[in-house]
Structures are given as C-alpha cells and as structure tokens.
Amino acid sequence: MVKAIRVHEYGTPEVMKWEDVEIGEPKSGEIKVKIKAIGVNFLDIYMRKGLVHEFTPPLPYTPGDVEKFSWFLLFSQILELVMRF
C-alpha cells in the first residue's frame, strides 16, 4: 500500500485527498518503480477543475499522470532494448 493524492470530484484544491492506494504487483512485461516525488503542472490543475475533459482520466485519479505516462514510455523503450539482447 502506498500514499497518493486522489481526486474524486472536480473542483478547488480541497477535493484532493491524501489516501492509501493499492498498486498491486507488476504484470508480465511491466516493472515496479518507486517514485519519491512527482511534479504537478498547469494541465493537472485544469484537469482537477474539470476544464480539459479530453485529457482527464476517469474519476478518481491521481494528479501527475502526464509524468507517469512519460516514465511508462521510457521504461517500455528500455525493456524493448533489453529484450533484444
């Protein structure tokens, strides 16, 4: 179990809640990475306010998903290179 800020409804910063989150074990082809800190940018603020639905994940969600997606792409590329050898 890890801690994460979760958004369950759109609104002001008060809608963000510090919660326990179960992340489970990695599936085949995945790895688990420990991230100690993550940035939040203006897209995260607009998503929390409900202003950019085309980029907002389904509720509840954890802000900072843009950065997580970048990490996923990076590690996917690394795994692809490792699997070649």
C-alpha positions in Angstrom: 0.0 0.0 0.0 1.3 3.5 -0.9 0.1 7.0 -0.3 -1.2 9.2 -3.1 -3.2 12.3 -3.6 -6.5 11.3 -5.2 -9.2 13.5 -6.9 -12.8 12.0 -6.6 -14.6 15.1 -7.9 -13.8 18.2 -9.9 -13.2 21.5 -8.0 -10.9 23.5 -5.8 -7.8 22.2 -4.2 -9.9 20.9 -1.3 -11.2 18.0 -3.5 -7.7 16.4 -3.4 -7.4 13.8 -0.7 -4.3 12.0 0.8 -5.1 8.3 0.7 -3.8 4.8 0.8 -3.7 3.3 -2.7 -3.2 -0.4 -3.6 -1.0 -0.7 -6.7 -0.6 -4.4 -6.9 2.2 -6.4 -8.4 3.6 -5.8 -11.9 2.1 -7.9 -14.8 4.2 -9.6 -17.4 6.3 -7.1 -19.2 6.0 -4.5 -16.5 8.3 -3.3 -13.7 7.6 -1.6 -10.4 9.3 1.8 -9.9 9.5 3.7 -6.7 8.9 7.4 -7.3 9.6 9.6 -4.3 8.2 12.9 -5.8 6.4 14.0 -8.9 5.7 17.3 -10.4 2.3 18.9 -10.9 1.8 21.3 -13.8 -1.0 23.5 -15.1 -2.6 20.7 -17.0 -3.1 18.9 -13.7 -4.8 22.0 -12.3 -7.1 22.3 -15.3 -7.9 18.6 -15.0 -8.7 18.9 -11.3 -11.1 21.8 -12.1 -12.7 19.7 -14.9 -11.7 22.1 -17.6 -10.0 19.7 -20.0 -12.1 16.5 -20.2 -10.3 15.2 -23.3 -7.1 14.7 -21.1 -8.7 13.9 -17.7 -8.7 10.3 -16.7 -11.9 8.8 -15.1 -12.5 9.7 -11.5 -11.0 9.0 -9.1 -7.5 9.7 -10.4 -4.1 10.7 -9.2 -2.7 14.1 -10.4 0.7 13.9 -12.2 -0.4 11.2 -14.7 1.3 13.1 -17.5 4.7 12.5 -15.9 3.7 8.8 -15.1 2.9 8.4 -18.8 6.4 9.7 -19.7 8.0 7.2 -17.3 5.9 4.4 -18.8 7.1 5.3 -22.3 10.8 5.5 -21.2 10.7 2.1 -19.4 8.8 0.5 -22.3 11.6 1.6 -24.6 14.3 0.3 -22.1 12.5 -3.1 -21.8 12.3 -3.3 -25.6 16.1 -2.8 -25.9 16.9 -5.3 -23.1 14.7 -7.9 -24.7 16.6 -7.7 -28.0 19.8 -8.9 -26.2 
